[in-house]
Amino acid sequence: MAQETSVLLLDEPTSNLDLRNQLEVLDIIREMAADRGVAAIVTMHDLNLALRFADKFILMRGGTIWDMGGREIITAENIKSVYSVDVTVAEVNGRPVIVPV
């Protein structure tokens, strides 16, 4: 971030943080990207945080891209295929959330 690069590449920036600090870190990243006009590429396993902050998604399975795109790719079917877990994708207060079933 100090190098004023055109791309921020972050690997699990919210790992080991409590919920409040996870939200704060991702808010800071989003604000920095918008203010500086740069792209932020973030890897994370928390799908609900990704849904809250990301514009685009890449789902990977076995080291290859399974699907990529906007929120439309975050479906129960894709999550089942990638993670082998049954989920419901619901909406809470106007935000999509993933709930294991």
VOPAGU-2260 file (C-alpha; in pm, 1 decimal, decimal comma):
REM VOPAGU-2260
SITE   aa  ch    i         X         Y         Z
SITE  MET   A    0       0,0       0,0       0,0
SITE  ALA   A    1     288,6     231,6      71,9
SITE  GLN   A    2     430,3     175,7    -278,5
SITE  GLU   A    3     125,0     332,6    -442,5
SITE  THR   A    4      79,1      38,5    -676,7
SITE  SER   A    5    -213,2       7,5    -918,9
SITE  VAL   A    6    -317,3    -330,6    -773,5
SITE  LEU   A    7    -352,8    -440,0    -411,6
SITE  LEU   A    8    -302,9    -816,8    -380,0
SITE  LEU   A    9    -407,5    -942,8     -37,7
SITE  ASP   A   10    -409,2   -1301,9      89,5
SITE  GLU   A   11    -661,5   -1362,3     368,9
SITE  PRO   A   12    -629,1   -1009,8     517,4
SITE  THR   A   13    -897,6   -1083,7     778,8
SITE  SER   A   14    -749,6   -1411,4     902,8
SITE  ASN   A   15    -753,2   -1441,0    1283,8
SITE  LEU   A   16    -945,9   -1115,4    1331,9
SITE  ASP   A   17   -1269,1   -1076,0    1525,6
SITE  LEU   A   18   -1580,7    -975,0    1334,8
SITE  ARG   A   19   -1553,4    -601,4    1405,3
SITE  ASN   A   20   -1193,1    -590,1    1287,0
SITE  GLN   A   21   -1271,6    -801,6     979,7
SITE  LEU   A   22   -1532,4    -546,5     874,1
SITE  GLU   A   23   -1298,8    -256,8     950,9
SITE  VAL   A   24   -1010,2    -401,9     748,0
SITE  LEU   A   25   -1231,9    -473,4     447,4
SITE  ASP   A   26   -1387,8    -126,1     469,9
SITE  ILE   A   27   -1036,9      24,6     466,6
SITE  ILE   A   28    -937,2    -186,1     165,8
SITE  ARG   A   29   -1251,3     -86,8     -23,8
SITE  GLU   A   30   -1203,1     282,9      58,5
SITE  MET   A   31    -834,7     276,1     -40,1
SITE  ALA   A   32    -914,5     108,4    -370,7
SITE  ALA   A   33   -1186,3     362,1    -448,3
SITE  ASP   A   34    -986,1     666,7    -334,7
SITE  ARG   A   35    -671,3     565,0    -523,7
SITE  GLY   A   36    -849,2     418,9    -825,2
SITE  VAL   A   37    -675,7      83,1    -787,6
SITE  ALA   A   38    -789,9    -277,2    -804,3
SITE  ALA   A   39    -798,9    -486,5    -486,2
SITE  ILE   A   40    -763,0    -861,0    -536,3
SITE  VAL   A   41    -837,5   -1045,6    -214,3
SITE  THR   A   42    -831,5   -1417,4    -142,5
SITE  MET   A   43   -1062,1   -1534,5     133,4
SITE  HIS   A   44   -1256,6   -1837,6     243,5
SITE  ASP   A   45   -1534,5   -1648,7     422,9
SITE  LEU   A   46   -1801,5   -1639,7     154,7
SITE  ASN   A   47   -2028,4   -1407,6     351,7
SITE  LEU   A   48   -1755,4   -1146,5     387,2
SITE  ALA   A   49   -1674,2   -1185,2      19,3
SITE  LEU   A   50   -2040,9   -1131,9     -68,9
SITE  ARG   A   51   -2050,8    -818,9     143,8
SITE  PHE   A   52   -1743,8    -652,0      -6,5
SITE  ALA   A   53   -1655,3    -799,5    -347,0
SITE  ASP   A   54   -1775,7    -698,0    -690,8
SITE  LYS   A   55   -1640,0   -1003,8    -872,9
SITE  PHE   A   56   -1572,8   -1360,7    -764,8
SITE  ILE   A   57   -1359,5   -1654,3    -869,3
SITE  LEU   A   58   -1459,4   -1993,4    -728,6
SITE  MET   A   59   -1179,5   -2249,0    -738,7
SITE  ARG   A   60   -1196,1   -2624,5    -709,0
SITE  GLY   A   61    -895,5   -2853,9    -719,3
SITE  GLY   A   62    -663,1   -2568,8    -814,3
SITE  THR   A   63    -863,8   -2465,8   -1119,2
SITE  ILE   A   64   -1127,1   -2201,2   -1181,0
SITE  TRP   A   65   -1475,4   -2348,8   -1138,3
SITE  ASP   A   66   -1666,8   -2029,9   -1214,6
SITE  MET   A   67   -1615,5   -1655,5   -1218,0
SITE  GLY   A   68   -1832,4   -1348,0   -1243,0
SITE  GLY   A   69   -2054,4   -1131,8   -1026,0
SITE  ARG   A   70   -2291,5   -1229,9    -746,8
SITE  GLU   A   71   -2490,2   -1440,3    -991,6
SITE  ILE   A   72   -2228,4   -1718,2    -961,9
SITE  ILE   A   73   -2274,6   -1745,7    -584,5
SITE  THR   A   74   -2544,6   -2010,8    -598,5
SITE  ALA   A   75   -2627,5   -2307,0    -378,7
SITE  GLU   A   76   -2537,8   -2533,6    -671,5
SITE  ASN   A   77   -2193,0   -2380,6    -723,7
SITE  ILE   A   78   -2115,5   -2385,7    -351,8
SITE  LYS   A   79   -2220,5   -2751,3    -332,0
SITE  SER   A   80   -1996,1   -2832,0    -630,5
SITE  VAL   A   81   -1694,0   -2646,9    -491,3
SITE  TYR   A   82   -1722,3   -2713,6    -116,2
SITE  SER   A   83   -1942,3   -3027,2    -101,5
SITE  VAL   A   84   -2176,8   -2851,4     141,6
SITE  ASP   A   85   -2549,9   -2791,5     106,0
SITE  VAL   A   86   -2637,9   -2426,5     157,5
SITE  THR   A   87   -2915,3   -2178,2     111,2
SITE  VAL   A   88   -2834,9   -1837,5     -32,4
SITE  ALA   A   89   -3074,5   -1602,6     143,3
SITE  GLU   A   90   -3114,0   -1229,7     186,0
SITE  VAL   A   91   -3092,4   -1052,9     521,3
SITE  ASN   A   92   -3144,0    -677,0     540,3
SITE  GLY   A   93   -3093,0    -656,2     165,8
SITE  ARG   A   94   -2762,4    -847,9     171,6
SITE  PRO   A   95   -2704,6   -1198,0      40,1
SITE  VAL   A   96   -2586,8   -1449,7     300,8
SITE  ILE   A   97   -2487,1   -1813,5     275,2
SITE  VAL   A   98   -2635,0   -2046,1     534,0
SITE  PRO   A   99   -2527,3   -2411,3     557,9
SITE  VAL   A  100   -2824,7   -2648,2     578,8
